[in-house]
C-alpha cells in the first residue's frame, strides 16, 4: 500500500490517476471528510488527516509500506516532516519518495531551496529507504500566473529576465513518481526532472503570439512588483519570496537550464512540450474566465 500525500495538488492529483491506471493499491491523505467522500465516490481510497497533525499519522500510515511525501512549502515544513518521518520509522514504513525542487541545498540563500535541502538531508539520515525527485519549474504554473494578463492585456509579467528554464509538465513528474513508487532499484537515488527544452518567458510569449494570432509581450518586472502581485493572489509572503529567488537561480546558474532524459528513461516516453500544454489551455489565454484543462 502506498500513502499519497499532497493528493489534491498539481502533482498529487496526476499521481493518483497514474497509480489507478497501474492498478496499484494506494491511499490518499486529504484534510477534510468532504474530500474523502469525493474520492470514495470515484472509487478511490482516502483517509482524513493532516501532516500538521501528528495525531492523524497512525490511521494514515496503517498497513502502508511506501510513502509519497509532498508537503506544501512553508517556513516550518522541515520540522513538520521530521515528526512525520519519526512516525514512519516507528510504524515500519519501508520507503519514502519525496518531492523536492531543482537547486535544493541546505546552504542555499533561498529559504525555499534551503528548506528543501534540509528536508532532503533529514530524510537521508532517517534510516528509511528513500528516493528524491527534484522537478524544475512547472508548466501548470503558467495558466494561473499569466493567463489573466495575457487574455486581458496581451502581456505576461515575470521577474525572470532572459533566464532559460526546462519547463516540465506535472503529468510527467507524476509519471516518474509512479514508475519509482511501483518498482525497486530506486533507493538512495536523486532524480532531477525536466521537460524536453529550455525556454525563456520571451519564448513563451512568442509561442502564445503564434497560437493566439496576436502579439503577446513579455515584461520583465522588478522583484518587488512580482512579490506584491503574488501576495495579492493569495500566496504567502514567504512562498512569494521563495518563488522569486527560484527565478534568481535560473538567471545566474546555467546548469539549471540543462535538459535531462529522466522522464523518457523512467517512463519510456518523451516528456510533453510547452507548446502542447499551452494549446491544451488555449481558452485560458483568450478569456479571463478559465478552467485549466487536465488531459492524460
C-alpha positions in Angstrom: 0.0 0.0 0.0 1.2 3.5 -0.9 0.2 6.6 1.0 0.0 9.6 -1.3 0.3 13.0 0.5 -0.4 16.2 -1.4 -3.1 14.2 -3.2 -5.1 17.2 -4.3 -2.2 19.3 -5.6 -0.8 19.7 -9.1 1.4 16.6 -8.9 -0.6 14.5 -6.4 -3.9 14.5 -8.4 -2.0 13.3 -11.5 -0.2 10.7 -9.5 -3.5 9.3 -8.3 -4.6 8.9 -12.0 -1.2 7.2 -12.8 -1.4 4.8 -9.9 -5.1 4.0 -10.7 -4.1 3.2 -14.3 -1.4 0.9 -12.9 -3.9 -0.8 -10.6 -1.5 -0.1 -7.7 -3.1 0.0 -4.2 -2.9 3.4 -2.7 -4.5 5.6 0.0 -4.8 9.4 -0.4 -4.2 11.6 2.6 -6.7 14.5 2.5 -7.7 17.2 5.0 -11.5 17.0 5.1 -14.2 14.3 5.2 -15.9 16.1 2.3 -12.8 15.4 0.2 -12.7 11.8 1.5 -16.3 11.4 0.2 -15.4 12.9 -3.2 -12.5 10.4 -3.5 -14.7 7.4 -2.4 -17.4 8.4 -4.9 -14.7 8.0 -7.6 -13.9 4.5 -6.2 -10.6 5.8 -4.6 -9.3 5.1 -1.2 -8.7 8.1 1.0 -8.2 8.9 4.7 -8.7 12.2 6.5 -5.5 13.5 8.0 -3.0 16.3 8.0 0.8 16.3 8.2 0.5 19.2 10.6 -1.5 16.9 13.0 0.6 14.1 14.3 -2.5 12.5 15.9 -3.7 11.6 12.4 -0.5 9.8 11.4 -1.5 6.4 12.8 -4.6 6.0 10.7 -2.8 7.3 7.6 0.2 5.0 7.9 -1.6 1.8 8.9 -0.8 -1.1 6.5 1.4 1.3 4.4 4.8 0.2 3.0 5.7 3.2 0.9 5.0 6.9 1.3 4.9 9.6 -1.4 5.9 12.7 0.5 4.9 16.0 -0.9 4.5 18.9 1.5 3.3 22.5 0.9 6.2 24.9 1.1 6.3 26.8 4.4 8.8 28.1 6.9 8.1 25.2 9.3 7.9 22.4 6.8 11.2 20.8 7.8 10.2 20.4 11.5 6.8 19.0 10.4 8.5 16.5 8.1 10.8 15.4 10.9 7.8 14.4 13.1 6.2 12.6 10.2 9.4 10.7 9.3 9.7 9.6 13.0 6.2 8.2 12.8 7.1 6.4 9.5 10.1 4.8 11.2 8.1 3.7 14.2 5.4 2.2 12.1 7.8 0.2 9.9 7.4 2.1 6.6 9.9 0.7 4.1 10.5 3.6 1.8 9.7 7.3 1.3 9.7 9.0 -2.1 10.0 12.8 -1.5 9.3 15.6 -4.0 11.9 18.3 -3.6 13.0 21.0 -6.1 15.7 21.8 -8.5 18.5 23.6 -6.7 17.7 22.2 -3.3 20.6 22.8 -0.9 20.8 23.1 2.9 23.0 26.1 2.4 21.1 27.9 -0.4 20.5 31.6 0.0 16.8 31.0 -0.9 14.8 29.9 2.1 12.6 27.8 -0.2 15.5 25.8 -1.6 17.3 25.8 1.8 14.2 24.1 3.4 14.1 21.5 0.6 17.8 20.8 1.1 17.4 20.4 4.8 14.4 18.2 4.4 16.3 16.0 1.9 19.2 15.7 4.4 17.0 14.6 7.3 15.3 12.1 5.1 18.7 10.6 4.1 19.6 10.5 7.8 16.3 9.0 8.9 17.3 5.3 8.5 14.4 4.9 6.0 15.0 3.8 2.3 14.5 7.0 0.3 14.3 8.4 -3.2 14.2 12.1 -4.0 12.6 13.8 -7.0 13.7 17.2 -8.0 11.5 18.7 -10.7 12.2 22.0 -12.3 9.6 24.8 -12.9 6.0 23.6 -13.6 4.2 24.3 -16.9 1.0 24.2 -14.8 2.0 27.5 -13.1 1.6 29.4 -16.3 -2.2 29.4 -16.5 -2.9 30.9 -13.1 0.1 33.3 -13.2 -0.1 34.7 -16.7 -3.4 33.6 -18.1 -5.4 36.6 -16.8 -3.0 39.2 -18.1 -2.4 37.6 -21.4 -6.1 37.4 -22.0 -6.9 40.9 -20.8 -3.7 42.8 -21.8 -1.8 40.6 -24.3 1.0 40.8 -21.8 2.8 38.4 -19.4 4.8 39.6 -16.5 7.5 37.7 -14.6 10.8 38.6 -12.7 12.8 36.2 -14.8 14.8 38.3 -17.2 16.1 36.2 -20.1 16.5 33.0 -17.9 16.1 29.7 -19.8 14.0 27.2 -17.9 13.4 23.5 -18.8 9.6 23.7 -18.1 8.1 20.3 -17.0 4.5 19.1 -17.1 3.3 17.9 -13.7 1.8 14.9 -15.5 5.4 13.9 -16.4 6.5 14.4 -12.8 3.7 12.1 -11.7 4.6 9.5 -14.3 8.2 9.5 -13.0 6.9 9.2 -9.4 4.6 6.4 -10.4 7.4 4.5 -12.0 9.6 5.0 -8.9 6.9 4.0 -6.5 6.0 0.8 -8.2 9.4 -0.6 -8.9 12.6 -1.5 -6.9 16.1 -0.3 -7.6 15.5 3.5 -7.0 16.5 3.5 -3.3 19.2 6.1 -2.4 18.8 8.0 -5.7 18.1 11.6 -6.6 16.2 12.2 -9.9 16.2 15.7 -11.4 13.2 16.0 -13.7 12.9 18.4 -16.6 10.9 19.0 -19.8 12.4 18.5 -23.3 13.5 22.1 -24.0 14.8 25.2 -22.1 12.7 28.2 -22.9 12.6 31.8 -21.6 9.5 33.8 -21.0 10.2 35.6 -24.3 9.9 32.2 -26.0 6.6 31.6 -24.1 5.3 35.0 -25.4 6.3 34.1 -28.9 4.5 30.8 -28.7 1.4 32.4 -27.4 1.6 35.1 -30.1 1.6 32.4 -32.8 -1.2 30.4 -31.1 -3.5 33.3 -30.4 -2.8 35.3 -33.6 -1.9 38.5 -31.8 1.2 40.0 -30.4 1.9 38.9 -26.8 4.5 40.9 -24.9 6.8 39.7 -22.1 7.6 42.3 -19.4 10.4 41.6 -17.0 9.2 43.1 -13.7 11.1 44.1 -10.6 11.1 41.6 -7.7 9.1 44.0 -5.5 6.3 44.2 -8.0 6.3 40.5 -8.6 6.1 39.9 -4.8 3.2 42.3 -4.4 1.3 40.6 -7.3 1.8 37.1 -5.9 0.7 38.1 -2.4 -2.4 39.8 -3.9 -3.2 36.4 -5.5 -3.2 34.8 -2.0 0.3 33.4 -2.0 2.0 33.7 1.4 4.9 36.3 1.5 7.3 33.5 2.5 6.4 31.5 -0.6 6.3 34.5 -2.9 9.9 35.3 -1.8 10.9 31.7 -2.4 9.5 31.7 -5.9 11.3 34.9 -6.8 14.6 33.5 -5.5 13.9 30.4 -7.7 13.9 32.7 -10.7 17.2 34.1 -9.5 18.6 30.6 -9.6 17.7 30.2 -13.2 19.1 33.6 -14.1 22.5 33.0 -12.6 23.0 29.3 -12.8 23.2 28.0 -16.3 23.2 24.4 -15.1 19.6 24.7 -14.1 18.7 25.1 -17.8 20.0 21.7 -18.7 17.5 19.3 -20.3 17.7 15.8 -18.8 16.4 12.5 -20.1 14.9 11.4 -16.7 11.2 11.3 -17.9 11.9 9.3 -21.0 14.3 7.0 -19.2 11.9 6.1 -16.4 8.6 6.2 -18.2 9.5 5.1 -21.7 8.1 8.1 -23.5 9.2 11.7 -24.2 8.1 14.5 -21.9 5.4 16.8 -23.0 6.4 20.1 -24.7 5.4 23.5 -23.6 3.5 24.4 -26.7 1.4 21.3 -26.3 0.4 22.4 -22.8 -0.3 26.0 -24.0 -2.5 24.6 -26.8 -4.5 22.4 -24.4 -5.2 25.5 -22.3 -5.7 28.0 -25.2 -9.0 29.1 -23.7 -7.3 30.3 -20.6 -5.3 32.8 -22.6 -8.3 34.0 -24.6 -10.7 34.6 -21.7 -10.2 35.8 -18.1 -12.7 33.2 -17.0 -10.8 30.0 -17.4 -10.6 26.5 -16.1 -7.3 24.7 -16.6 -7.6 21.6 -18.8 -6.4 18.3 -17.5 -5.8 15.7 -20.1 -3.9 12.5 -20.0 
